[in-house]
Amino acid sequence: MSPTDASADAVSTPLPDVGSGTCPATGEDSTTRGADRGAERSSDHEDTLDLRLPDELLALFETGQSGAGDTDAGAAEDGQQSGGDSTAAPDSRTRPDALTRPDSLPPAGYDLLDGVAEWGPITTPAGVFHLVPVRVERDLPLVWRWMNDPAVTAFWKLAGPQNVTEDHLRSQLAGDGRSVPCLGVLGGTPMSYWEIYRADLDSLARHYPARPHDTGIHLLIGAVTDRGCGLGSTLLRAVADLVLDKRPSCARVIAEPDLRNIPSVTAFLNAGFRFSAEVDLPDKRAVLMVRERSLRGLL
């Protein structure tokens, strides 16, 4: 359950103006300088020949230089037509929308999930609901208790001493922000545990055709009395819509419940997710569920 482009600007260096007859360093005319040197040499050594480049070779240099200038002008024109500054095009490896592999590194200071902590409360048919990022010192005992519920243990596999849950939480909180563990607070009461994560940057992306900014959801309903009554579907729909509202670059919300977890699969279907595929993950056979922005008004 762990939440699991490169172009460089080419700098054109002007070629020395070989065919124009002017020396870049001194500004002197090279033909004159050659003749002067020839005159000096002939005055000192009358048997010295006055050598100069043939006119045909000079013409070849002039043609090559003209072609290079045309190429540079064409590149500049292309840059203007595309609306970009060809001298300041960003390296795509630092663009947020290029982070499509689990081993990609985000630019410093970039929030991979668009500030989950600032999303705020939302109104749902079940009441006011708020995703609150976990604080280990405050929330560990509650999350640990939920993880040791036998119905949860079978699928989350985080039962055991408190440090097992703590390590799971801290690994996300100390990471680069691609997964944010949260408490689900309904009507002021913490009642569920959520992980909002970048599915396209997670190990899951190796098992399905991920798209940039795909956002994943993991959900655990804490209290037994809150299960099996449709509450999970209500909250899943609300949170999926919240993700799409707060993350304009995200076109799909992804989930991968265990194939054996029929209540969870049913809850996602009732929340407007559609069945996409069955996928073999390292620790389970999962159902890939997708809620698409384009279909959110239909499902």
C-alpha positions as a Markdown table, in Angstrom:
| # | Residue | x | y | z |
|---|---|---|---|---|
| 1 | Met | 0.0 | 0.0 | 0.0 |
| 2 | Ser | 3.0 | 2.3 | 0.1 |
| 3 | Pro | 2.3 | 5.3 | -1.9 |
| 4 | Thr | 4.0 | 4.3 | -4.5 |
| 5 | Asp | 11.7 | 15.6 | -21.4 |
| 6 | Ala | 15.5 | 16.9 | -22.2 |
| 7 | Ser | 16.3 | 19.7 | -24.5 |
| 8 | Ala | 19.1 | 22.2 | -23.9 |
| 9 | Asp | 19.3 | 25.6 | -25.5 |
| 10 | Ala | 21.9 | 25.6 | -28.2 |
| 11 | Val | 24.2 | 28.7 | -28.0 |
| 12 | Ser | 25.2 | 29.8 | -31.4 |
| 13 | Thr | 28.9 | 30.9 | -31.5 |
| 14 | Pro | 29.4 | 33.3 | -34.5 |
| 15 | Leu | 32.0 | 31.9 | -36.9 |
| 16 | Pro | 35.0 | 34.1 | -37.8 |
| 17 | Asp | 34.2 | 36.2 | -40.8 |
| 18 | Val | 36.7 | 34.3 | -43.0 |
| 19 | Gly | 35.4 | 35.4 | -46.4 |
| 20 | Ser | 34.7 | 39.1 | -45.8 |
| 21 | Gly | 38.4 | 40.0 | -45.8 |
| 22 | Thr | 38.2 | 41.5 | -42.3 |
| 23 | Cys | 40.2 | 40.2 | -39.3 |
| 24 | Pro | 37.9 | 39.8 | -36.2 |
| 25 | Ala | 40.7 | 40.6 | -33.8 |
| 26 | Thr | 42.2 | 43.8 | -35.5 |
| 27 | Gly | 39.6 | 45.0 | -37.9 |
| 28 | Glu | 42.2 | 45.1 | -40.7 |
| 29 | Asp | 41.4 | 43.9 | -44.2 |
| 30 | Ser | 43.0 | 40.5 | -44.6 |
| 31 | Thr | 43.7 | 41.0 | -48.3 |
| 32 | Thr | 45.6 | 44.2 | -47.6 |
| 33 | Arg | 47.4 | 42.6 | -44.7 |
| 34 | Gly | 48.4 | 39.8 | -46.9 |
| 35 | Ala | 49.6 | 42.1 | -49.6 |
| 36 | Asp | 51.6 | 44.2 | -47.0 |
| 37 | Arg | 53.2 | 41.1 | -45.7 |
| 38 | Gly | 54.0 | 40.0 | -49.2 |
| 39 | Ala | 55.6 | 43.3 | -49.9 |
| 40 | Glu | 57.6 | 43.1 | -46.7 |
| 41 | Arg | 58.8 | 39.7 | -47.6 |
| 42 | Ser | 59.7 | 40.5 | -51.1 |
| 43 | Ser | 61.7 | 43.5 | -49.9 |
| 44 | Asp | 63.7 | 41.3 | -47.6 |
| 45 | His | 63.7 | 38.1 | -49.6 |
| 46 | Glu | 63.1 | 38.6 | -53.3 |
| 47 | Asp | 62.7 | 34.9 | -53.9 |
| 48 | Thr | 59.6 | 34.7 | -51.5 |
| 49 | Leu | 56.3 | 34.1 | -53.2 |
| 50 | Asp | 53.2 | 36.3 | -52.4 |
| 51 | Leu | 50.6 | 33.6 | -51.5 |
| 52 | Arg | 46.9 | 34.4 | -51.3 |
| 53 | Leu | 43.7 | 32.3 | -51.2 |
| 54 | Pro | 42.2 | 31.5 | -54.5 |
| 55 | Asp | 39.0 | 33.5 | -55.3 |
| 56 | Glu | 37.0 | 30.2 | -55.7 |
| 57 | Leu | 38.0 | 29.1 | -52.1 |
| 58 | Leu | 37.0 | 32.5 | -50.7 |
| 59 | Ala | 33.7 | 32.2 | -52.5 |
| 60 | Leu | 33.1 | 28.8 | -50.8 |
| 61 | Phe | 33.7 | 30.4 | -47.4 |
| 62 | Glu | 31.3 | 33.2 | -48.2 |
| 63 | Thr | 28.6 | 30.7 | -49.3 |
| 64 | Gly | 29.0 | 28.6 | -46.1 |
| 65 | Gln | 28.8 | 31.6 | -43.9 |
| 66 | Ser | 25.7 | 32.9 | -45.6 |
| 67 | Gly | 24.0 | 29.5 | -45.1 |
| 68 | Ala | 24.8 | 29.5 | -41.4 |
| 69 | Gly | 23.3 | 32.9 | -41.0 |
| 70 | Asp | 20.1 | 31.7 | -42.8 |
| 71 | Thr | 19.9 | 28.7 | -40.4 |
| 72 | Asp | 20.2 | 31.0 | -37.4 |
| 73 | Ala | 17.5 | 33.3 | -38.8 |
| 74 | Gly | 15.2 | 30.3 | -39.4 |
| 75 | Ala | 15.7 | 29.1 | -35.9 |
| 76 | Ala | 14.9 | 32.5 | -34.5 |
| 77 | Glu | 11.8 | 32.7 | -36.7 |
| 78 | Asp | 10.6 | 29.3 | -35.5 |
| 79 | Gly | 11.0 | 30.4 | -31.9 |
| 80 | Gln | 8.9 | 33.5 | -32.6 |
| 81 | Gln | 6.2 | 31.4 | -34.3 |
| 82 | Ser | 5.9 | 29.0 | -31.4 |
| 83 | Gly | 5.6 | 31.9 | -28.9 |
| 84 | Gly | 8.8 | 30.9 | -27.1 |
| 85 | Asp | 12.0 | 32.7 | -26.4 |
| 86 | Ser | 14.6 | 30.3 | -28.0 |
| 87 | Thr | 17.3 | 31.7 | -25.7 |
| 88 | Ala | 15.4 | 31.0 | -22.5 |
| 89 | Ala | 13.5 | 27.8 | -23.2 |
| 90 | Pro | 13.5 | 25.8 | -19.9 |
| 91 | Asp | 15.2 | 22.4 | -19.6 |
| 92 | Ser | 12.2 | 20.0 | -19.6 |
| 93 | Arg | 13.8 | 18.0 | -16.8 |
| 94 | Thr | 12.8 | 20.8 | -14.5 |
| 95 | Arg | 9.3 | 21.2 | -15.7 |
| 96 | Pro | 6.6 | 19.9 | -13.3 |
| 97 | Asp | 4.6 | 18.4 | -16.1 |
| 98 | Ala | 7.6 | 16.3 | -17.1 |
| 99 | Leu | 7.7 | 14.4 | -13.9 |
| 100 | Thr | 6.4 | 11.1 | -15.2 |
| 101 | Arg | 8.7 | 8.5 | -13.6 |
| 102 | Pro | 9.0 | 7.3 | -10.0 |
| 103 | Asp | 12.7 | 8.3 | -9.9 |
| 104 | Ser | 12.1 | 11.8 | -11.2 |
| 105 | Leu | 13.2 | 14.6 | -9.0 |
| 106 | Pro | 10.9 | 17.7 | -8.6 |
| 107 | Pro | 12.3 | 21.2 | -8.8 |
| 108 | Ala | 13.2 | 22.7 | -5.4 |
| 109 | Gly | 10.2 | 24.1 | -3.6 |
| 110 | Tyr | 7.6 | 22.7 | -6.1 |
| 111 | Asp | 4.5 | 21.2 | -4.4 |
| 112 | Leu | 3.7 | 18.0 | -6.3 |
| 113 | Leu | 0.1 | 17.9 | -5.0 |
| 114 | Asp | -0.8 | 21.6 | -5.1 |
| 115 | Gly | -1.0 | 22.2 | -1.4 |
| 116 | Val | -3.3 | 19.5 | 0.1 |
| 117 | Ala | -3.1 | 21.2 | 3.5 |
| 118 | Glu | -4.7 | 24.3 | 2.0 |
| 119 | Trp | -7.6 | 22.6 | 0.2 |
| 120 | Gly | -9.9 | 23.3 | 3.1 |
| 121 | Pro | -13.2 | 21.7 | 4.2 |
| 122 | Ile | -16.0 | 20.7 | 1.7 |
| 123 | Thr | -19.7 | 20.1 | 2.2 |
| 124 | Thr | -20.9 | 16.5 | 1.4 |
| 125 | Pro | -24.2 | 14.8 | 1.8 |
| 126 | Ala | -22.8 | 13.3 | 5.0 |
| 127 | Gly | -21.7 | 16.6 | 6.5 |
| 128 | Val | -18.6 | 18.9 | 6.4 |
| 129 | Phe | -15.5 | 16.9 | 5.5 |
| 130 | His | -11.9 | 18.0 | 5.8 |
| 131 | Leu | -8.7 | 16.4 | 4.7 |
| 132 | Val | -6.1 | 17.2 | 7.4 |
| 133 | Pro | -2.5 | 16.2 | 6.8 |
| 134 | Val | -1.2 | 13.8 | 9.5 |
| 135 | Arg | 0.9 | 15.0 | 12.4 |
| 136 | Val | 2.7 | 12.0 | 13.7 |
| 137 | Glu | 2.9 | 13.3 | 17.3 |
| 138 | Arg | -0.9 | 13.9 | 17.4 |
| 139 | Asp | -2.3 | 11.2 | 15.1 |
| 140 | Leu | -0.1 | 8.1 | 15.4 |
| 141 | Pro | -2.1 | 6.4 | 18.2 |
| 142 | Leu | -5.4 | 6.6 | 16.2 |
| 143 | Val | -4.0 | 5.6 | 12.9 |
| 144 | Trp | -2.1 | 2.7 | 14.6 |
| 145 | Arg | -5.2 | 1.4 | 16.2 |
| 146 | Trp | -7.0 | 1.5 | 12.8 |
| 147 | Met | -4.2 | -0.4 | 11.1 |
| 148 | Asn | -4.5 | -3.2 | 13.7 |
| 149 | Asp | -8.2 | -3.8 | 13.0 |
| 150 | Pro | -8.3 | -7.3 | 11.5 |
| 151 | Ala | -10.5 | -6.1 | 8.6 |
| 152 | Val | -7.9 | -3.5 | 7.7 |
| 153 | Thr | -4.8 | -5.6 | 8.3 |
| 154 | Ala | -5.7 | -8.0 | 5.5 |
| 155 | Phe | -5.3 | -5.3 | 2.9 |
| 156 | Trp | -3.0 | -2.7 | 4.4 |
| 157 | Lys | -0.5 | -5.1 | 5.9 |
| 158 | Leu | 0.6 | -2.5 | 8.5 |
| 159 | Ala | -0.4 | -4.3 | 11.7 |
| 160 | Gly | 2.1 | -4.7 | 14.5 |
| 161 | Pro | 3.9 | -2.5 | 16.9 |
| 162 | Gln | 3.3 | 1.3 | 16.8 |
| 163 | Asn | 6.7 | 1.9 | 15.1 |
| 164 | Val | 5.4 | 0.0 | 12.0 |
| 165 | Thr | 2.7 | 2.6 | 11.4 |
| 166 | Glu | 5.0 | 5.4 | 12.4 |
| 167 | Asp | 7.6 | 4.4 | 9.8 |
| 168 | His | 5.0 | 4.2 | 7.2 |
| 169 | Leu | 3.8 | 7.7 | 8.0 |
| 170 | Arg | 7.2 | 9.3 | 8.4 |
| 171 | Ser | 8.5 | 7.9 | 5.1 |
| 172 | Gln | 5.8 | 9.9 | 3.3 |
| 173 | Leu | 6.2 | 13.0 | 5.4 |
| 174 | Ala | 9.9 | 13.0 | 5.0 |
| 175 | Gly | 9.7 | 12.5 | 1.2 |
| 176 | Asp | 9.4 | 14.9 | -1.7 |
| 177 | Gly | 5.7 | 15.4 | -1.3 |
| 178 | Arg | 4.5 | 12.9 | -3.9 |
| 179 | Ser | 2.3 | 11.3 | -1.2 |
| 180 | Val | 0.4 | 13.1 | 1.6 |
| 181 | Pro | -1.1 | 11.1 | 4.5 |
| 182 | Cys | -4.3 | 12.7 | 5.9 |
| 183 | Leu | -7.0 | 12.2 | 8.5 |
| 184 | Gly | -10.5 | 12.4 | 7.1 |
| 185 | Val | -12.4 | 14.6 | 9.6 |
| 186 | Leu | -16.2 | 14.5 | 9.2 |
| 187 | Gly | -18.3 | 16.9 | 11.3 |
| 188 | Gly | -15.2 | 17.7 | 13.4 |
| 189 | Thr | -14.4 | 14.0 | 14.2 |
| 190 | Pro | -11.5 | 12.1 | 12.7 |
| 191 | Met | -13.0 | 9.0 | 11.1 |
| 192 | Ser | -10.8 | 7.9 | 8.2 |
| 193 | Tyr | -7.3 | 7.7 | 6.9 |
| 194 | Trp | -6.4 | 8.8 | 3.4 |
| 195 | Glu | -3.3 | 9.0 | 1.2 |
| 196 | Ile | -3.4 | 11.4 | -1.7 |
| 197 | Tyr | -0.5 | 10.6 | -4.0 |
| 198 | Arg | 0.9 | 11.2 | -7.4 |
| 199 | Ala | 0.1 | 8.0 | -9.2 |
| 200 | Asp | 2.3 | 9.0 | -12.1 |
| 201 | Leu | 5.3 | 9.2 | -9.8 |
| 202 | Asp | 4.5 | 6.1 | -7.8 |
| 203 | Ser | 5.7 | 2.6 | -8.5 |
| 204 | Leu | 2.1 | 2.0 | -9.7 |
| 205 | Ala | 3.0 | 3.9 | -12.8 |
| 206 | Arg | 5.1 | 0.9 | -14.0 |
| 207 | His | 2.0 | -1.2 | -14.1 |
| 208 | Tyr | -0.5 | 0.9 | -16.1 |
| 209 | Pro | -0.3 | 3.6 | -18.8 |
| 210 | Ala | 0.1 | 6.6 | -16.5 |
| 211 | Arg | -0.4 | 10.1 | -17.6 |
| 212 | Pro | 1.2 | 13.2 | -16.1 |
| 213 | His | -0.4 | 14.4 | -12.9 |
| 214 | Asp | -2.6 | 11.3 | -12.4 |
| 215 | Thr | -3.5 | 11.5 | -8.7 |
| 216 | Gly | -4.2 | 8.4 | -6.6 |
| 217 | Ile | -6.3 | 7.8 | -3.5 |
| 218 | His | -6.0 | 5.2 | -0.7 |
| 219 | Leu | -8.7 | 5.1 | 1.9 |
| 220 | Leu | -9.3 | 3.4 | 5.2 |
| 221 | Ile | -12.6 | 3.9 | 7.1 |
| 222 | Gly | -11.7 | 3.7 | 10.8 |
| 223 | Ala | -14.8 | 2.9 | 12.8 |
| 224 | Val | -16.7 | -0.3 | 12.0 |
| 225 | Thr | -20.0 | 1.6 | 12.4 |
| 226 | Asp | -19.0 | 3.8 | 9.4 |
| 227 | Arg | -18.5 | 0.9 | 7.1 |
| 228 | Gly | -21.1 | -0.8 | 4.8 |
| 229 | Cys | -23.5 | 2.2 | 4.9 |
| 230 | Gly | -22.5 | 4.0 | 1.7 |
| 231 | Leu | -20.4 | 6.5 | 3.6 |
| 232 | Gly | -17.2 | 5.4 | 1.8 |
| 233 | Ser | -18.8 | 6.0 | -1.6 |
| 234 | Thr | -20.0 | 9.5 | -0.6 |
| 235 | Leu | -16.6 | 10.5 | 0.7 |
| 236 | Leu | -14.7 | 9.0 | -2.3 |
| 237 | Arg | -16.8 | 10.9 | -4.7 |
| 238 | Ala | -16.4 | 14.1 | -2.7 |
| 239 | Val | -12.6 | 13.7 | -2.4 |
| 240 | Ala | -12.1 | 12.8 | -6.1 |
| 241 | Asp | -14.0 | 15.9 | -7.1 |
| 242 | Leu | -12.0 | 17.9 | -4.6 |
| 243 | Val | -8.8 | 16.6 | -6.3 |
| 244 | Leu | -10.0 | 17.6 | -9.7 |
| 245 | Asp | -11.1 | 21.0 | -8.5 |
| 246 | Lys | -7.8 | 21.8 | -6.7 |
| 247 | Arg | -5.5 | 20.2 | -9.2 |
| 248 | Pro | -6.3 | 21.7 | -12.6 |
| 249 | Ser | -3.5 | 19.8 | -14.3 |
| 250 | Cys | -4.9 | 16.5 | -13.1 |
| 251 | Ala | -7.3 | 14.8 | -15.6 |
| 252 | Arg | -7.8 | 11.5 | -13.8 |
| 253 | Val | -8.1 | 10.2 | -10.2 |
| 254 | Ile | -6.7 | 6.7 | -9.8 |
| 255 | Ala | -7.4 | 3.9 | -7.3 |
| 256 | Glu | -6.1 | 0.3 | -7.1 |
| 257 | Pro | -8.1 | -1.6 | -4.5 |
| 258 | Asp | -7.3 | -5.3 | -3.9 |
| 259 | Leu | -9.4 | -7.5 | -6.2 |
| 260 | Arg | -10.5 | -9.5 | -3.2 |
| 261 | Asn | -11.8 | -6.4 | -1.4 |
| 262 | Ile | -15.3 | -6.4 | -2.8 |
| 263 | Pro | -16.7 | -3.7 | -0.5 |
| 264 | Ser | -13.9 | -1.3 | -1.5 |
| 265 | Val | -14.3 | -2.0 | -5.3 |
| 266 | Thr | -18.0 | -1.5 | -4.9 |
| 267 | Ala | -17.5 | 1.8 | -3.1 |
| 268 | Phe | -15.3 | 3.2 | -5.9 |
| 269 | Leu | -17.8 | 2.1 | -8.5 |
| 270 | Asn | -20.6 | 3.9 | -6.7 |
| 271 | Ala | -18.4 | 7.0 | -6.4 |
| 272 | Gly | -18.2 | 7.4 | -10.1 |
| 273 | Phe | -15.0 | 5.5 | -10.8 |
| 274 | Arg | -15.0 | 3.1 | -13.7 |
| 275 | Phe | -13.3 | -0.3 | -14.0 |
| 276 | Ser | -10.3 | 0.0 | -16.2 |
| 277 | Ala | -8.2 | -3.2 | -15.8 |
| 278 | Glu | -6.9 | -5.8 | -13.5 |
| 279 | Val | -3.2 | -5.3 | -12.7 |
| 280 | Asp | -0.7 | -7.5 | -11.0 |
| 281 | Leu | 1.2 | -5.4 | -8.4 |
| 282 | Pro | 4.1 | -6.7 | -6.2 |
| 283 | Asp | 1.8 | -7.4 | -3.2 |
| 284 | Lys | -1.6 | -8.0 | -4.7 |
| 285 | Arg | -3.8 | -8.3 | -7.8 |
| 286 | Ala | -5.6 | -5.0 | -8.0 |
| 287 | Val | -8.5 | -3.4 | -9.8 |
| 288 | Leu | -7.4 | -0.2 | -11.6 |
| 289 | Met | -10.2 | 2.3 | -11.0 |
| 290 | Val | -10.4 | 5.6 | -12.8 |
| 291 | Arg | -12.4 | 8.8 | -12.3 |
| 292 | Glu | -11.9 | 11.1 | -15.3 |
| 293 | Arg | -12.5 | 14.8 | -15.3 |
| 294 | Ser | -14.3 | 14.5 | -18.7 |
| 295 | Leu | -16.8 | 12.1 | -17.2 |
| 296 | Arg | -17.3 | 13.5 | -13.7 |
| 297 | Gly | -20.7 | 14.9 | -14.7 |
| 298 | Leu | -21.9 | 11.6 | -16.1 |
| 299 | Leu | -20.8 | 9.0 | -13.5 |
